[in-house]
Amino acid sequence: HLNQKPANGFVGSVYENQKSTIIPDFTVENRDGELVVSLNTGDIPELHVSKDYQSMLNEYTAKTNNSPQAKETVRFIKQRLDAAQGFIDAIRQRNETLSRTMEAIVRRQREFFYEGDDSCLKPMILQAIADETGYDVSTISRVSNSKYVQTQFGIYPLKHFFSEGLTNSQGEEVSTREIKTFLTELVDAEDKTHPLTDDELVERLNQRGYKIARRTIAKYREQLDIPVARIRKSL
């Protein structure tokens, strides 16, 4: 009468459930009008090498007396001390890279972190942050593709803040994310018995001040998983 497979009632594994939980790598807080960036290091204490090992090295160095065994001991301890210090330096370098990258993003997207409105996002590409921080663009790419930030408006992946830009009729550069948002709003509000064609979407966007080609609208529509007008039509 017993269930031979009692775990069948669980959805997913423990590992899969852990993967679905996002732990933000950064926190951006608005403290009396000043945006403060914090790196989340969890419960990991600051690393350091115990002074006992340095004392041990000094002790064996002092009584070497040309003994091969003592020399080998000194060499072994020194190698381990150097490796430990190298690991600590690598961790510090990583944290500095993450912090400088996030701070550069906040400076570029300052208005968004105050308002939380996607329309406030400015066009920003990886190369711009690479130029500002002095890091290689591949480094910025790795950070933006795998890290998250906690804000007062929610948790966002860093790649959320990157987008190409277009120039509107007033000569201002606007984010493609802003254009996609307006495109989604147009489709959501359309008459489903007479959905807007790509040409009509271009016309509406042009009226809004976005000078954009039909092929670009088609590309954005596909990126947003919005089907063509004939498929969106309902009787």
N, C-alpha and C positions, 0 to 999 in steps of 0.2 A: 504493500500500500504506500510505500515511500516513493518520492520523486527521485529518480536516479540522476537527474540533471537539474538540481535546484537553482543553479545560477542562470538558467535560461530566462528567468524573469527580469534580469537586469538588462538595461539598455546600454550597450557599449561597455568597454572595459574601463577600469580605473584610470589607466593611462590616457585613454581617449577623453575621458571626462576632465582630466587635469589639463589636457591640451586645449580644451575649449574655454578654459578660464584665463582671461587676460589679466596679467599683472603689469601695470604701467611701469615703464622704465624711467619716466620723468614725471614731475609735477610742476605745473605752472600756476602760481598763485598771484592774485591781485591784492597786494598789501598797500592800502591807502594810495592807490594810483600807480604803484610801482610793481612791475611784473618780475616775480622772483622765480628762477628756475632751480629745481632741486633734482638731483640724481638719486633714484631709488636703489640703494645698495642692500635692501632687506635687513636681515639681522647679522650680516657679515661684519665682524669687528675690523678695525684697521689692522692690517698685517704688519708684523715686524719680526725681525730675527732675534731670538733670545740672546741676551748678553752672556749666558752661560757658555754658549758655543764659541763666542769670541774669547772668553776667558780661557776656555779649553785650548784654543789655538795658541794663545799667548803662552800658556803653560808648557805645551809640548815644544813650541819654538824655542823657549828658553833652555830646555834640557835636551836639545837634540844631540849634542856631542858626537856629531857625525854618525850616529847610529842609523843604519838603513831602516830599521823598523820605525824609529821615531820620525825620520824624514817622510816615510810613507804615510804615517798617521797625520802629519802636518799637511801633506799634499791632499789627503782625502778630506780632512776637515775644511781646508780652504776651498776645494772644489764645491763642496756642499754649501758652504756659506755664499760663494759667488752665485751658485744656481738659485738659492733661496732669494738673494737680493735681486737677481735678474727677474725672477717671477714677480716679486713685489713691484719692481719698476714697470713691468709690462702691464700689470693691473692698473697702476697709477696713470700710465700712458693711455690705456683704454678709457678710463673714466674721464680723463681730460679731453680726449677726442669726442666722446659722447656729449659732454657738457658744452664744449665750444660749438659743436654742431647745433645742438638744441637752442643755445643762446642766439646763434645767428638766425635760425628759423624764426624765433620769437621777435627779433628786431625787424625782420622783413615782414612778418605777418602781425605786427603789433595790434592793429585795429581789430583783427579777429579775436585775439585773446582778451580784448576788452569787451567786445560785443557778442561774440559767439555766433555771428551771422556769416554763412558761407559767401554771401555777396561781398563781404569785406576782404575776402582773400585776394591777394594780388598775384599776378602771374609770377611764377618762380620756378626756375629749373635747377637741376642738380649742380650745374657748372657755376651758377651764381653763388651758391653756398660754398662750393669748393674754392672759388676765388677769394671769398671773404675770410674763410678759415685757414687757407693755405694747405688744405689736405687735397689728396687726389680725388677726382670725381668718383672713382670706384669705391673709395672709402665712404663717401657721402651716400652712395647708392646702397651699400650694405647696411648702413645705419637706418636709412629711410625705409628700407624694405622689411625690417624686422623689429622695429621698436615702436612703442606706444607712449602717449603722453596723457596724463590726467589733468583736466582743466575743470573749472567750475561749471562748464557746459556739458561735460561728459568725457569719455575716453576716445582718443583719435589715434589712428596709425599715422606715423610721420609722413607717409607718402600722400596723405590727405592734403597736405599743404603745398604740394608741388603740382604745377600745371603750366601749360604753355599760355601764351598771351596773344590777343588780337587788339587791333586799334579800332575804336568806335568812331562815329561820325564827328565827335568833338575832339578827336586826336588823342584821347586818353587810352592807355593800355588797360584792357580788362582781361580777367582770367577766363579761360575756356570753361572752367567749372561754373562760372556765373552764367555763361551762355547755355550750358547744358541744363542748368536749373530752370532757366526761363523756357527752354525747349520742352522740358518735362511738364511744366505748368500749362503750356499751350495744348499739349496732347491730352492731359488730364481734363482740361476744360472744354475740349472740342465736342461738337455734336457727333456722336458716334454713328448716326445715320448718314452723315456727310463729313467724314474725317478729313483733316487737313492733309493735302499732298505735300511733298517736299518743296515744290515751287511755292505753295501758299505759306509754308513755314518760313521759307526764305523771305517772303514779302513781309510777314509779321515781324521777323527779326530785324529786317531793314527799317521798318517803321519805328522799332525800339532804339535804333541807332547802331545796330550791329551789322556792319557790312561783311557779309559772309556768302560764300558760293554754295550752290546747290550740292555739289559733291561733298563739301565739308559737312553740310547738314546730314547727308546720308551716312557719313562716317560717324558723326556724333550719335545719330539715331541707333546705329548698329551697336555702338559701345554701350548705350543705355538699354539695350535689348528691347527697343521699340520697333515693332514690325511696320511694314509699309502700310499705306492708307487702306488698300483694298482688303488687307487682313484684319485691320482694326475695325472695319465697317460692320455694324450690326443692324439687322432689319427691325 
